């Protein structure tokens, strides 16, 4: 092939630059706040948000009431126990919804191609990821905390038991809300890494369920330590820790689950940021 | 102004864009032409910092894309019409875009009106036809009222009315002094809209020229004739100072002459003619010849007929895979 034939058009014509279009819309430095406003519009304008969070609220409240009703029918009274831990079952089921929404918040942009529009408008990958995380985290934190408090109040009202302490109340509401929001944020980071909704949701459900299932089948005595660790640090047991009904009696206690979730989320989010910056869209 | 310098993109072993350098100047429509797989979309994605270049750089008004304050106000792009969330309404798709760049919310309705989607603004973009999707993509590109506009194959899938609308829109926008960069794989489409032309093939620059020059250089007009007294006619033509090309099928092609001139010449020399006609090779032929060696996906021409139809153009070497990837 011969050298390309090149001939440039003149830039100047009659002393005036050819292109001189100036938009009347002023240009200012866009901020994280602008990105947050944009992400808020995005999350509230798709149906999946309403559906996943709606189903979560229904599951938490519905299962909570059913469990309390079941206990009230049985002979065994709560006695010296508080009614608060009965919220555990609804939260465990609701976590699936939070995972789904977390993954969809970013992976659906890859599925639809919206991510290209998003990153063209806001080329800073860090800002996009931060804005999505903030909006998602605050939304899920608020809804799960309020719902957990509502479920707790219903259960306590339905059953006679020991009155829960203030500490227990805070962990069973704000603690649960924080844990769920962090779990969702972890899912968001995984969704950003995997960029495929179904794959990321499946992986996250595996993360929630597999450690417990695997531990159940570790019969060999040489695996006892691994089995114990899987039991103690599996996500269902960590949720139970927040309700002071640890399945194992050892391992994390108090607010530990929230700190563990925060550390794991921060690590995966770091990878997600790194990958988003390096990869083609 | 967009400046592309030494831009290179490698996907594994394959080079999609190979040391590409050109400038897109303001105030004109610049056509970006190349066969499928030539690297047009990859180049455009690198301009928008969606794909990270293996080498080289792109500067928009002297800045890297990531350095632009509110990029939507500098450069609006239509990459593909589907780059929107289908579950969101057209209005909301544009609203979240406007908010991220602090564009007044009133602009959303303005651009919806410009592209004629006001009536379906509240409908989910999932149900949009290809043409409506394309209009929504153009609305997104116009949202920030940018100085530079970039369209990747904007007429694909549009009906004639839509194609006409886009052509006029691009001309209007360029007339306002904006920089327009539009890709296509159709030469005929470019001939109608673009003033400047950048042609690439297999990621390499093949031509960077004004449209007028390209037409002058490449649309060859000539006279074709067929005669039983071929030798006699050839003598007469060389005497008359004409340049003659002998085509494969025995016809003669005379550049830069008219059929009247040649007919009279034949009459003066008493030569019998079986055919005498004026011919013009189309721009499409010129484009296909230029990119023939760099077409990535060759089709086998079953019937063995030259697909170009241009009499003088032997046509690209369709079906010959031997030179694939080496010619360019």
Interface residues (C-beta under 8 A of the other chain):
Chain A: X1 X4 X5 X6 X7 X8 X9 X11 X17 X18 X19 X20 X21 X22 X23 X24 X25 X27 X28 X29 X30 X34 X35 X37 X38 X39 X41 X42 X45 X46 X47 X48 X108 X109 X112 X113 X114 X116 X117 X118 X119 X120 X121 X122 X123 X124 X278 X279 X280 X281
Chain B: X1 X23 X25 X26 X27 X28 X45 X48 X49 X50 X51 X52 X65 X66 X68 X69 X70 X71 X72 X73 X74 X77 X79 X80 X82 X83 X84 X85 X86 X87 X88 X89 X92 X93 X95 X96 X97 X99 X100 X101 X102 X103 X104 X107 X140 X144 X145 X146 X147 X176 X177 X178 X179 X195 X196 X199 X204 X205 X206 X207 X208 X209 X210 X213 X217 X293 X294 X327 X328
